[in-house]
C-alpha cells in the first residue's frame, strides 16, 4: 500500500509535497479508485499519499458570470445537490447522479473522475459537451487546458507528476440551450457504462441552431460526433431527422469488445441512446425522472469540510506512528495501522468487527460507517483519515442499551436473515431516517443502492425501513409528533 501519508491544510502544502515526491505520490481527494488500485498493485512506485479532504474551501461550486467552477473536493453528491448545476448544467447533474451509490458519491470527486480518464467515466462525457476546462497548478505556476488537450488516451492525461487539478470550469447552458445525459449499464445502480451519451442543443423556435453530442465508452477517450452535429443544424427534430442523426452517430463510434458488451452491441446502443436523447430534447422531457429530494446520506454539514486540521499531519508506515480518533464517542489511540484501510483499522486495531468486509472495492456496502457525519465505504478510506476524525460504526447505533428503531424493526420483520449485510443496511438506513424521517419508497430504495443483500431479502429490508420511519415519526419529542 503506502508508506507516507500527509494530511495537508492548504493547496500550497500539497503542491510542495507533489514537487518533492513527483511520480511517487498521489493525491487523495476521494480515493474511491486510488485505494483499490493500490491494493491491487496497479500503482507501482506510489508510496506517498497526500490527503486534501480536510482543506476548507475546496468543496465549493462557484459561479463567475456565466461560468460554473467546481473545486477539487466537489463530490458527485455536491453536484446533485447544486441548484445552479441542476438548472444550468443538467447533463452533469444527471451524470453525477448515475455514479456509484450515496456512499461513493459522498467520497468520490468530479476532479478524481476527470483525472482517472477512463472512457467509461460518467462525468467526463457531459463536461466535454459543456466545453469544460481544467486548471492545473504546481509550484512552477498554473495552466488551463480544454478537454481535447487534457486527454491523451485511455487513462492518460496531460497532467505532470507535480501538478494538482485545482478547478473545473464550464459555461452555463445558454437560454436557448437544453441538454441531457443518458447512460446504459448492466444494472440499475453502481454500473460502469456500456455506453453513455451527452447531448446539448440550441434552438431557434423548433429549429436546431447549435449541437454538441459526446459519446462515452465507445473509443479510447470520450468523443464528439461532428458529422451528427453538422447534420442537425438548421433542421427541425422530426422523427426522420432523429433517426438519421442517430444512425450517423452510431457510424462514428469505434467501440471494442469487452466483458460488458460487444462492439456491435455498443454501436447499436449509441444509435438507441442518441435517438432517445434527441427526442427528449425535442419534447422538453429531459428533466423527467430527476429526483426532487434524493437521499444523500451525508449529515447536517452536507458533506462540507467543517473541522479542518490545525496543522499538517504526517503519518509514516512505522510501528511507532499513532492514530488518534473518536469512534462511537470513545477516544482511541493506536500505534501502527497506518498502512491499511479504515475498514481493516476498525476491525483489526479497534476490535470493532460489526463493520464487515464483503467485497473490499465499494460494491456491497457492508462496511458503511459515518466519517465526520458522512456515510462512506470504509474499505475505500485510508486509515490515517481517521486521525482527528469522528466515526460511528454499527456498534454506535444503540444508546444506553436501547436499539435504534431500525435495529428493532429489522428483528421484527425478519430483515436480518444471514446478517452479513445487516450492518451496512442499518448504517445507510439510520442516516436516511436522520435526513428524511418520513422517506418515500423511492428514497428508501435509492438510499440502499450501495448495499447488497445476498439473501435477496430486499422486500423485508424495505419493510423494516418503512416500519422504522413510522416509529421515528411517532416517537416523543420528534418534530412530526409534536
Secondary structure, DSSP 8 states (H G I E B T S, - for coil): --SEEEE-SSHHHHHHHHHHHGGGEEEESS-TTHHHHHHTT-STT--EEEE-TT-TTTT-EEEETTEEEEETT-BHHHHHH-HHHHHH-HHHHHHHHHSS-HHHHHH-BHHHHHHH--TT-HHHHHHHHHT-EEEEEETTEEEEEEHHHHEEETTEES--TT-EEEEEEEE---TTEEEEEEEE-SSSSS---SEEEEEEEEEETTEEEEEEEEEESSSSS-EE-HHHHHHHTT-B--HHHHHHHHHHHHHH-----BTTB-HHHHHHHHHHHHHHHHHHHHHT-TTTT--SS-----TTTTT---S--SS-EEEESSTT-EEEEEETTEEEEEES--SSBHHHIIIIIS--TTS--SSSSSSS-TTEEEETTEEEEGGGSBGGGGTT-EEE-GGGSSBTTB--HHHHHHHHHT--TT-TTHHHHHHHHHHHHHH-TT--HHHHHHHTTT---TT--HHHHHHHHHHHHHHHHHSTT-TTT-
